[in-house]
Amino acid sequence: DTEDALANQFVDATNGRVDVVLDGLYALPLQAALRACSPHSRVVNIGNSAGATAQISAGTLRARQITISGFAGLHLPMTAKEPALKWLWQHVGARKLQVAVRRSSLVDIDHTWSLQRSSSNTKHVVLFA
């Protein structure tokens, strides 16, 4: 897909409301996601599986006042991560964390987006390159 097409898909899938982007792709998908962002949205980059560079429009950032930050857990010492990891593993072990997942092939992306749009539940879509 082109950046325009992908940006339009993001806008359609979210009814034009994107407040937070957790970006593990970077490159063209990030460029499209930024165009779909609502004013004052936040973007956190955690990876770059679609490419290591992106062309980001300064006008888009300023007009929408988007905040972009990067995160890599390796910058934190283990002592800082330990309480959160203990909580996470205790809850995983006790089966207290549950996430409903529906997997779709990229071939079926149009159908997946339509399911997303018609759902009355909180929505999360994760795309993998």
C-alpha positions in Angstrom: 0.0 0.0 0.0 1.0 3.6 -0.5 1.3 6.0 2.5 -1.9 7.7 1.4 -3.9 4.4 1.3 -2.5 3.2 4.6 -3.2 6.6 6.3 -6.8 6.4 5.0 -7.2 2.8 6.3 -6.0 3.9 9.7 -8.5 6.9 9.8 -11.3 4.6 8.6 -10.5 1.9 11.1 -10.3 4.3 14.1 -13.2 6.6 13.0 -10.6 9.4 12.9 -9.5 9.1 16.5 -5.9 8.0 17.3 -4.5 9.2 20.6 -1.7 6.8 21.2 0.4 4.8 18.7 2.7 2.1 19.9 4.9 1.7 16.8 7.0 -1.4 16.2 7.2 -0.9 12.4 8.6 2.6 11.7 9.2 3.6 8.1 6.1 4.0 5.8 3.6 2.6 8.4 4.7 5.2 10.9 4.5 8.0 8.3 0.9 6.9 7.6 0.0 6.6 11.3 1.2 10.1 12.0 -1.2 11.4 9.3 -4.0 9.6 11.1 -3.1 10.9 14.6 -5.5 13.2 16.5 -4.2 16.5 17.9 -2.0 16.1 20.9 -1.5 12.3 20.3 1.5 10.4 21.5 3.7 8.0 19.5 6.1 5.6 21.1 8.5 3.8 18.9 9.6 0.4 20.1 11.0 -1.2 16.9 11.6 -0.8 13.2 10.7 -4.0 11.4 9.5 -2.2 8.3 12.7 -0.1 8.0 15.1 2.0 10.0 14.2 5.4 8.5 11.0 7.4 8.0 10.2 10.7 6.3 8.3 12.7 8.9 6.6 15.9 7.9 7.4 18.7 10.3 4.1 20.3 9.4 2.2 17.2 10.5 4.0 17.2 13.9 3.5 20.9 14.5 -0.1 21.1 13.3 -1.3 18.2 15.4 1.2 18.8 18.2 2.3 15.1 18.1 4.8 13.9 20.7 7.2 11.2 19.5 9.4 9.2 21.8 11.5 6.1 21.6 11.6 3.3 24.1 14.1 0.4 24.6 13.9 -1.5 27.8 17.6 -2.2 27.7 18.3 1.4 28.9 16.7 0.6 32.3 18.6 -1.3 35.0 17.0 -4.5 36.1 16.3 -3.1 39.5 14.0 -0.5 37.9 12.2 -3.3 35.9 12.0 -5.9 38.6 8.8 -4.7 40.4 6.8 -4.6 37.1 8.2 -7.9 35.9 7.3 -9.6 39.2 3.8 -8.2 38.9 3.5 -9.3 35.3 4.8 -12.9 35.9 2.6 -13.3 39.0 -0.5 -12.3 37.0 0.5 -14.4 34.0 1.1 -17.4 36.3 -2.2 -17.0 38.0 -3.9 -16.6 34.6 -5.2 -13.2 35.6 -4.2 -11.5 32.3 -6.3 -12.3 29.3 -6.3 -10.8 25.9 -8.8 -11.7 23.3 -6.9 -12.1 20.0 -8.3 -12.6 16.5 -5.7 -13.3 13.9 -6.2 -12.4 10.3 -4.1 -12.8 7.2 -3.0 -9.7 5.4 -5.0 -11.1 2.4 -8.1 -10.5 4.5 -7.2 -7.0 5.7 -10.3 -5.4 4.3 -12.5 -7.8 6.2 -10.5 -7.3 9.3 -10.8 -3.5 9.1 -14.6 -3.9 8.6 -14.8 -6.1 11.8 -12.8 -3.5 13.6 -15.1 -0.6 12.5 -18.3 -2.5 13.4 -17.2 -3.6 16.9 -18.6 -1.8 19.9 -15.7 -2.9 22.1 -12.4 -1.2 22.7 -10.3 -1.8 19.7 -6.7 -2.6 19.1 -5.1 -3.6 15.9 -1.5 -4.7 15.6 0.1 -5.0 12.2 3.2 -7.1 11.7 5.4 -6.7 8.7 
